[in-house]
Amino acid sequence: MHVLLVEDDNRLAAALTAALARLGHQVVRAGRADDALRLKDGADFVLLDLGLPDMDGLEALRRLRRASAVPVIVVTARSEERDVLRGLRGGADDYLVKPFRTAELIARMEAVLRRGTRPLTAPGPVVVAAGGVRIDLATRRLEVDGRPVTLTRREFDVLALLAREPGVVRSREEILDEVWGDLLLSASRSLDVHIAGIRAKTGCPGLVETLRGTGYRLGTGECTSGS
């Protein structure tokens, strides 16, 4: 696998490169955000530090996500909740705070890859309509009142899971297992962040309905005026 390591700390970059190389991965290291964005097309996986000398890593993540769906794990010393939420909302598949063990990073990379290979469309409707919302599961396109809305890959995965069987309630644990592939995330706010993102970007707070103590299901798609 070709891994793009975006890290300006030479010692850490060398250690991670050696660890990944021992597992058979080919690592290309970029110490600046502009280099990372230039090299992104050759990567199968991106490890992204946020403390870069030429650009904030969160901005680099946003630019990367506009052009690519490559799996991304943020690896950073920023541990404040707002940074974690911004990273996940910006499209990161996972967020790992330094210092960390190399074994944990490898395990998280493997988990992200497993999630990415899971089929997110099962036999059932290809296009699902909920009020003014149209969800095309085959092309992964989303429209609200005829206008296209862009979600992050993980946000669409959550919405697609609920849309495959409209009316069926999915438990928090079921969603985390199906989309994230990790039940241990049940105590984290990853799912909450992504559901909030779906509601905000569509302008339809009722699109994902919360059943307290039970789980979530596709709602009516009722949207706020002017969305």
Backbone hydrogen bonds in HBPLUS format (Angstrom, degrees):
<---DONOR---> <-ACCEPTOR-->    atom                        ^
c    i                          cat <-CA-CA->   ^        H-A-AA   ^      H-
h    n   atom  resd res      DA  || num        DHA   H-A  angle D-A-AA Bond
n    s   type  num  typ     dist DA aas  dist angle  dist       angle   num
A0026-GLN N   A0001-MET O   2.91 MM  25  6.08 158.0  1.96 148.6 155.9     1
A0044-ASP N   A0002-HIS O   2.73 MM  42  5.15 166.4  1.74 145.2 150.0     2
A0045-PHE N   A0002-HIS O   3.24 MM  43  6.58 132.4  2.49 156.6 157.8     3
A0003-VAL N   A0026-GLN O   2.79 MM  23  6.07 164.1  1.81 159.6 165.2     4
A0028-VAL N   A0003-VAL O   2.89 MM  25  6.27 162.8  1.92 165.3 169.7     5
A0004-LEU N   A0045-PHE O   2.81 MM  41  6.19 168.8  1.83 164.0 165.7     6
A0047-LEU N   A0004-LEU O   2.91 MM  43  6.26 163.4  1.94 158.7 162.0     7
A0005-LEU N   A0028-VAL O   2.83 MM  23  6.08 160.4  1.87 152.8 159.4     8
A0030-ALA N   A0005-LEU O   2.79 MM  25  6.12 162.3  1.82 156.3 158.8     9
A0006-VAL N   A0047-LEU O   2.78 MM  41  5.96 174.9  1.78 176.0 177.8    10
A0049-ASP N   A0006-VAL O   2.88 MM  43  5.84 152.8  1.96 156.0 164.1    11
A0007-GLU N   A0030-ALA O   2.93 MM  23  6.31 132.9  2.15 150.3 163.3    12
A0013-ALA N   A0009-ASP O   2.88 MM   4  5.97 163.2  1.91 157.9 163.7    13
A0014-ALA N   A0010-ASN O   2.94 MM   4  6.07 155.0  2.00 145.9 152.1    14
A0015-ALA N   A0011-ARG O   3.07 MM   4  6.32 157.3  2.13 146.1 151.9    15
A0016-LEU N   A0012-LEU O   2.93 MM   4  6.15 167.1  1.95 157.5 160.4    16
A0017-THR N   A0013-ALA O   2.88 MM   4  5.94 158.1  1.93 145.6 152.6    17
A0018-ALA N   A0014-ALA O   3.01 MM   4  6.14 159.4  2.05 144.4 149.6    18
A0019-ALA N   A0015-ALA O   3.02 MM   4  6.23 159.3  2.06 146.4 152.2    19
A0020-LEU N   A0016-LEU O   2.91 MM   4  6.07 164.8  1.93 154.1 157.8    20
A0021-ALA N   A0017-THR O   2.88 MM   4  5.96 153.1  1.96 144.6 152.9    21
A0022-ARG N   A0018-ALA O   3.02 MM   4  6.22 149.0  2.12 144.9 151.9    22
A0023-LEU N   A0020-LEU O   3.07 MM   3  5.25 137.3  2.26  99.2 111.1    23
A0025-HIS N   A0020-LEU O   3.08 MM   5  5.46 158.0  2.13 148.4 141.7    24
A0024-GLY N   A0021-ALA O   2.91 MM   3  5.01 160.1  1.95 108.7 113.2    25
A0036-ALA N   A0032-ARG O   3.13 MM   4  6.40 154.6  2.20 144.4 151.8    26
A0037-LEU N   A0033-ALA O   2.93 MM   4  6.22 160.5  1.97 158.0 161.7    27
A0038-ARG N   A0034-ASP O   3.16 MM   4  6.29 143.2  2.30 135.0 144.6    28
A0039-LEU N   A0035-ASP O   2.98 MM   4  6.20 140.5  2.14 144.3 155.0    29
A0039-LEU N   A0036-ALA O   3.13 MM   3  5.10 124.3  2.46  93.2 107.3    30
A0040-LYS N   A0036-ALA O   3.01 MM   4  5.91 115.2  2.45 144.3 158.9    31
A0042-GLY N   A0039-LEU O   3.19 MM   3  6.02 157.4  2.24 125.0 130.2    32
A0043-ALA N   A0040-LYS O   3.08 MM   3  5.41 166.4  2.10 117.1 119.9    33
A0046-VAL N   A0071-PRO O   2.91 MM  25  6.21 153.4  1.98 155.3 163.9    34
A0073-ILE N   A0046-VAL O   2.99 MM  27  6.45 158.2  2.04 161.9 168.2    35
A0048-LEU N   A0073-ILE O   2.95 MM  25  6.22 162.6  1.98 149.2 155.0    36
A0075-VAL N   A0048-LEU O   2.86 MM  27  5.69 158.1  1.91 126.4 133.5    37
A0057-GLY N   A0050-LEU O   2.89 MM   7  3.69 150.3  1.97 136.6 129.9    38
A0059-GLU N   A0056-ASP O   3.06 MM   3  5.44 125.3  2.37 107.1 120.2    39
A0060-ALA N   A0056-ASP O   3.08 MM   4  6.45 155.4  2.14 149.7 157.4    40
A0061-LEU N   A0057-GLY O   2.84 MM   4  6.07 149.0  1.93 142.9 151.5    41
A0062-ARG N   A0058-LEU O   3.01 MM   4  6.28 155.9  2.07 142.3 148.0    42
A0063-ARG N   A0059-GLU O   3.00 MM   4  6.29 159.8  2.04 150.2 155.2    43
A0064-LEU N   A0060-ALA O   2.86 MM   4  6.05 155.3  1.92 147.0 154.6    44
A0065-ARG N   A0061-LEU O   2.88 MM   4  6.07 160.9  1.92 153.1 157.7    45
A0066-ARG N   A0062-ARG O   3.14 MM   4  6.37 138.0  2.32 139.8 150.0    46
A0067-ALA N   A0064-LEU O   3.02 MM   3  5.44 146.5  2.14 107.4 117.3    47
A0068-SER N   A0064-LEU O   2.85 MM   4  5.86 132.6  2.07 150.9 165.8    48
A0093-ASP N   A0072-VAL O   2.79 MM  21  5.45 151.0  1.88 148.8 158.7    49
A0074-VAL N   A0094-ASP O   3.08 MM  20  6.36 164.7  2.10 145.3 142.1    50
A0096-LEU N   A0074-VAL O   2.75 MM  22  5.98 172.6  1.76 165.7 168.2    51
A0076-THR N   A0096-LEU O   3.07 MM  20  6.55 155.9  2.13 159.1 166.5    52
A0098-LYS N   A0076-THR O   2.62 MM  22  5.46 159.1  1.66 134.6 140.5    53
A0083-ASP N   A0080-GLU O   2.98 MM   3  5.45 128.0  2.26 109.3 122.4    54
A0084-VAL N   A0080-GLU O   3.13 MM   4  6.53 157.8  2.18 153.4 160.1    55
A0085-LEU N   A0081-GLU O   2.90 MM   4  6.14 167.8  1.91 158.9 161.6    56
A0086-ARG N   A0082-ARG O   2.95 MM   4  6.04 155.1  2.02 138.3 145.6    57
A0087-GLY N   A0083-ASP O   2.89 MM   4  6.06 151.5  1.97 145.1 152.9    58
A0088-LEU N   A0084-VAL O   3.01 MM   4  6.29 162.1  2.04 153.6 157.6    59
A0089-ARG N   A0085-LEU O   2.81 MM   4  5.92 163.5  1.83 151.2 156.8    60
A0090-GLY N   A0086-ARG O   2.85 MM   4  5.80 137.1  2.03 134.3 145.6    61
A0092-ALA N   A0087-GLY O   3.09 MM   5  5.72 162.2  2.12 154.4 151.0    62
A0091-GLY N   A0088-LEU O   3.13 MM   3  5.36 160.4  2.17 105.1 111.2    63
A0104-GLU N   A0101-ARG O   3.01 MM   3  5.30 125.3  2.32 103.1 116.7    64
A0105-LEU N   A0101-ARG O   3.20 MM   4  6.63 157.4  2.25 152.2 158.2    65
A0106-ILE N   A0102-THR O   2.94 MM   4  6.24 166.5  1.96 158.7 161.5    66
A0107-ALA N   A0103-ALA O   2.99 MM   4  6.16 158.9  2.03 144.1 150.0    67
A0108-ARG N   A0104-GLU O   2.93 MM   4  6.17 154.3  2.00 149.3 156.2    68
A0109-MET N   A0105-LEU O   2.88 MM   4  6.17 155.7  1.94 153.3 160.3    69
A0110-GLU N   A0106-ILE O   2.94 MM   4  6.20 160.0  1.99 151.2 156.4    70
A0111-ALA N   A0107-ALA O   2.97 MM   4  6.20 150.6  2.05 141.8 150.0    71
A0112-VAL N   A0108-ARG O   2.94 MM   4  6.19 158.2  1.99 149.4 154.5    72
A0113-LEU N   A0109-MET O   3.01 MM   4  6.27 159.4  2.06 150.1 155.6    73
A0114-ARG N   A0110-GLU O   2.93 MM   4  6.18 152.3  2.01 145.6 153.3    74
A0115-ARG N   A0111-ALA O   3.00 MM   4  6.24 158.4  2.05 148.2 153.7    75
A0116-GLY N   A0112-VAL O   2.97 MM   4  6.21 151.9  2.05 144.7 152.8    76
A0117-THR N   A0113-LEU O   3.13 MM   4  6.37 133.8  2.36 141.8 152.2    77
A0117-THR N   A0114-ARG O   3.22 MM   3  5.32 135.7  2.43  96.5 108.0    78
A0118-ARG N   A0115-ARG O   3.23 MM   3  5.33 155.4  2.29 102.3 109.7    79
A0137-LEU N   A0126-VAL O   2.71 MM  11  5.25 152.8  1.78 172.2 176.7    80
A0128-VAL N   A0135-ILE O   2.81 MM   7  5.08 162.9  1.84 147.1 151.2    81
A0135-ILE N   A0128-VAL O   2.76 MM   7  5.08 172.0  1.76 158.2 161.1    82
A0130-ALA N   A0133-VAL O   2.85 MM   3  5.10 159.6  1.89 144.4 151.0    83
A0133-VAL N   A0130-ALA O   2.98 MM   3  5.10 161.4  2.02 122.7 126.0    84
A0145-ASP N   A0132-GLY O   2.77 MM  13  4.91 172.2  1.77 144.0 145.9    85
A0134-ARG N   A0143-GLU O   2.82 MM   9  5.11 162.8  1.85 151.1 154.8    86
A0143-GLU N   A0134-ARG O   2.94 MM   9  5.11 159.0  1.98 147.4 153.6    87
A0136-ASP N   A0141-ARG O   2.88 MM   5  5.15 175.2  1.89 166.3 165.6    88
A0140-ARG N   A0136-ASP O   2.83 MM   4  5.43 121.3  2.18 137.2 152.1    89
A0141-ARG N   A0136-ASP O   3.24 MM   5  5.15 138.3  2.42 132.7 141.2    90
A0149-VAL N   A0142-LEU O   2.88 MM   7  5.55 159.8  1.92 150.4 149.8    91
A0144-VAL N   A0147-ARG O   2.83 MM   3  5.31 157.6  1.88 151.1 152.9    92
A0147-ARG N   A0144-VAL O   3.06 MM   3  5.31 169.2  2.07 115.2 117.0    93
A0156-PHE N   A0152-THR O   3.01 MM   4  6.29 164.6  2.04 158.5 161.7    94
A0157-ASP N   A0153-ARG O   3.00 MM   4  6.24 150.8  2.09 143.3 152.1    95
A0158-VAL N   A0154-ARG O   3.03 MM   4  6.33 156.4  2.09 151.2 155.5    96
A0159-LEU N   A0155-GLU O   3.05 MM   4  6.34 167.7  2.07 151.8 155.0    97
A0160-ALA N   A0156-PHE O   2.72 MM   4  5.83 159.6  1.76 154.1 160.1    98
A0161-LEU N   A0157-ASP O   3.03 MM   4  6.19 154.5  2.10 143.6 149.7    99
A0162-LEU N   A0158-VAL O   3.23 MM   4  6.57 158.5  2.28 149.7 154.5   100
A0163-ALA N   A0159-LEU O   2.87 MM   4  6.05 149.2  1.97 146.3 156.1   101
A0164-ARG N   A0160-ALA O   2.95 MM   4  6.03 137.7  2.13 148.5 156.5   102
A0168-VAL N   A0165-GLU O   3.04 MM   3  5.70 162.9  2.07 139.8 144.2   103
A0170-ARG N   A0216-TYR O   2.69 MM  46  5.26 170.9  1.69 162.6 161.5   104
A0216-TYR N   A0170-ARG O   2.80 MM  46  5.26 159.5  1.84 144.5 148.8   105
A0175-ILE N   A0171-SER O   3.03 MM   4  6.35 158.7  2.08 155.0 159.7   106
A0176-LEU N   A0172-ARG O   3.01 MM   4  6.24 166.8  2.02 154.1 157.8   107
A0177-ASP N   A0173-GLU O   2.96 MM   4  6.07 152.9  2.03 144.4 151.8   108
A0178-GLU N   A0174-GLU O   2.89 MM   4  6.00 159.8  1.93 146.8 152.6   109
A0179-VAL N   A0175-ILE O   2.82 MM   4  5.74 170.6  1.83 155.3 158.7   110
A0180-TRP N   A0176-LEU O   2.95 MM   4  4.90 127.0  2.23 112.6 128.2   111
A0181-GLY N   A0176-LEU O   2.75 MM   5  6.08 121.0  2.10 140.1 155.6   112
A0182-ASP N   A0176-LEU O   3.29 MM   6  5.93 160.6  2.33 128.0 127.6   113
A0185-LEU N   A0182-ASP O   3.28 MM   3  5.91 168.3  2.29 114.2 117.6   114
A0186-SER N   A0183-LEU O   3.10 MM   3  5.73 160.8  2.14 123.5 124.7   115
A0188-SER N   A0185-LEU O   2.80 MM   3  5.18 157.8  1.85 116.9 124.7   116
A0193-VAL N   A0189-ARG O   2.91 MM   4  6.08 160.0  1.95 158.1 163.3   117
A0194-HIS N   A0190-SER O   3.12 MM   4  6.40 159.8  2.17 150.6 155.3   118
A0195-ILE N   A0191-LEU O   2.96 MM   4  6.17 160.3  2.00 156.7 161.8   119
A0196-ALA N   A0192-ASP O   2.93 MM   4  6.07 159.9  1.98 148.0 154.0   120
A0197-GLY N   A0193-VAL O   2.96 MM   4  6.19 146.0  2.08 140.4 150.2   121
A0198-ILE N   A0194-HIS O   3.02 MM   4  6.33 150.8  2.11 144.2 150.9   122
A0199-ARG N   A0195-ILE O   3.06 MM   4  6.36 166.8  2.08 153.8 156.3   123
A0200-ALA N   A0196-ALA O   2.94 MM   4  6.08 161.2  1.97 149.0 154.4   124
A0201-LYS N   A0197-GLY O   2.95 MM   4  5.94 170.2  1.96 151.0 154.1   125
A0202-THR N   A0198-ILE O   3.12 MM   4  6.08 157.0  2.17 146.1 152.0   126
A0203-GLY N   A0199-ARG O   2.98 MM   4  5.74 132.0  2.22 133.8 146.0   127
A0224-THR N   A0203-GLY O   2.88 MM  21  5.89 165.5  1.90 177.1 174.6   128
A0207-LEU N   A0204-CYS O   3.02 MM   3  5.44 169.0  2.04 119.8 121.9   129
A0219-GLY N   A0207-LEU O   2.63 MM  12  4.54 176.7  1.63 133.2 132.0   130
A0209-GLU N   A0217-ARG O   2.84 MM   8  5.36 163.5  1.87 175.0 171.4   131
A0217-ARG N   A0209-GLU O   3.08 MM   8  5.36 147.6  2.18 142.0 151.2   132
A0211-LEU N   A0215-GLY O   2.83 MM   4  5.25 175.7  1.83 158.6 157.4   133
A0214-THR N   A0211-LEU O   2.79 MM   3  5.34 158.6  1.84 143.6 145.4   134
A0215-GLY N   A0211-LEU O   2.97 MM   4  5.25 156.4  2.03 139.8 147.5   135
A0227-SER N   A0224-THR O   3.28 MM   3  5.86 146.6  2.40 139.8 136.7   136
